[in-house]
Amino acid sequence: MTNDKLDDILETVRFIKDNAVTKQEFSEKIEKLDNRLTKVESQMVTKEYLDKKLGNLKGDLVVLTRKEDNKLNKLVEILGNKKVLIKSETSKITSLEPFPQLSI
């Protein structure tokens, strides 16, 4: 082997020695990573949790909307009884979404 090849090999060995991670350093990095992952997992929200919360929110919104719809229907009834609105207008208003009523 020539001196140039030996020098290249020696340079490569020095580089590996200077930049290689020891088993202990590797273990410490893995442990830190594991701790970080555990922290992320503990703060993470699951799909099941979100689905439940969104379902509850939807139910709450339906209840609130239903209450507002009842107020509107009562107001339309009062205005109809006072002859402020004619029958066709009250029917048209109460047949609108989100909770339409059938005209009888």
C-alpha positions as CSV (number, residue, x, y, z in Angstrom):
1,M,0.0,0.0,0.0
2,T,1.2,3.5,-0.7
3,N,1.6,6.3,1.8
4,D,-1.3,8.2,0.1
5,K,-3.7,5.4,0.7
6,L,-2.5,5.0,4.3
7,D,-3.0,8.7,4.9
8,D,-6.5,8.5,3.4
9,I,-7.4,5.6,5.7
10,L,-5.9,7.3,8.7
11,E,-7.8,10.5,7.9
12,T,-11.0,8.5,7.6
13,V,-10.4,6.7,11.0
14,R,-9.7,10.1,12.7
15,F,-12.9,11.5,11.2
16,I,-14.9,8.5,12.5
17,K,-13.3,8.8,15.9
18,D,-14.0,12.5,16.2
19,N,-17.6,12.4,14.9
20,A,-18.9,9.0,16.0
21,V,-21.5,8.8,18.8
22,T,-20.7,6.6,21.7
23,K,-23.1,4.0,22.9
24,Q,-23.8,6.0,26.0
25,E,-24.5,9.2,24.0
26,F,-26.8,7.3,21.8
27,S,-28.6,5.8,24.8
28,E,-29.0,9.3,26.3
29,K,-30.4,10.7,23.0
30,I,-32.9,7.8,22.8
31,E,-34.0,8.4,26.4
32,K,-34.5,12.1,25.8
33,L,-36.5,11.3,22.6
34,D,-38.6,8.8,24.6
35,N,-39.3,11.4,27.3
36,R,-40.4,13.9,24.7
37,L,-42.6,11.3,23.0
38,T,-44.2,10.4,26.3
39,K,-44.9,14.1,26.9
40,V,-46.5,14.6,23.5
41,E,-48.6,11.5,23.9
42,S,-49.9,12.7,27.3
43,Q,-51.0,16.0,25.8
44,M,-52.4,14.5,22.6
45,V,-56.1,14.5,21.9
46,T,-57.6,11.4,20.4
47,K,-60.1,11.2,17.5
48,E,-62.6,9.5,19.8
49,Y,-62.3,12.4,22.3
50,L,-62.8,14.9,19.5
51,D,-65.8,13.0,18.0
52,K,-67.5,13.0,21.4
53,K,-66.9,16.7,22.0
54,L,-68.1,17.6,18.6
55,G,-71.2,15.5,19.0
56,N,-71.9,17.2,22.3
57,L,-71.4,20.6,20.7
58,K,-73.7,19.7,17.9
59,G,-76.4,18.6,20.4
60,D,-76.0,21.8,22.4
61,L,-76.4,23.9,19.2
62,V,-79.5,22.0,18.2
63,V,-81.1,22.7,21.6
64,L,-80.2,26.4,21.4
65,T,-81.5,26.7,17.8
66,R,-84.7,24.8,18.8
67,K,-85.3,27.4,21.6
68,E,-84.8,30.3,19.2
69,D,-87.1,28.6,16.7
70,N,-89.8,28.3,19.4
71,K,-89.4,32.0,20.2
72,L,-89.8,32.8,16.5
73,N,-92.9,30.6,16.2
74,K,-94.5,32.2,19.2
75,L,-93.8,35.7,17.8
76,V,-95.3,34.7,14.5
77,E,-98.3,33.3,16.3
78,I,-98.8,36.5,18.3
79,L,-98.4,38.7,15.2
80,G,-100.9,36.5,13.3
81,N,-103.4,36.7,16.2
82,K,-103.1,40.5,16.2
83,K,-103.7,40.5,12.4
84,V,-100.3,42.0,11.7
85,L,-99.5,39.0,9.5
86,I,-102.0,37.2,7.3
87,K,-102.4,33.4,7.4
88,S,-100.2,32.8,4.3
89,E,-97.4,34.9,5.8
90,T,-97.4,33.0,9.1
91,S,-97.5,29.7,7.2
92,K,-94.6,30.8,5.0
93,I,-92.5,31.9,8.0
94,T,-93.1,28.7,10.0
95,S,-92.3,26.5,7.1
96,L,-88.8,27.8,6.8
97,E,-85.7,26.0,8.1
98,P,-84.1,24.9,10.4
99,F,-87.2,23.3,11.9
100,P,-90.1,23.7,9.4
101,Q,-93.6,23.2,10.5
102,L,-96.3,21.7,8.3
103,S,-99.3,23.9,7.5
104,I,-102.5,22.4,8.5
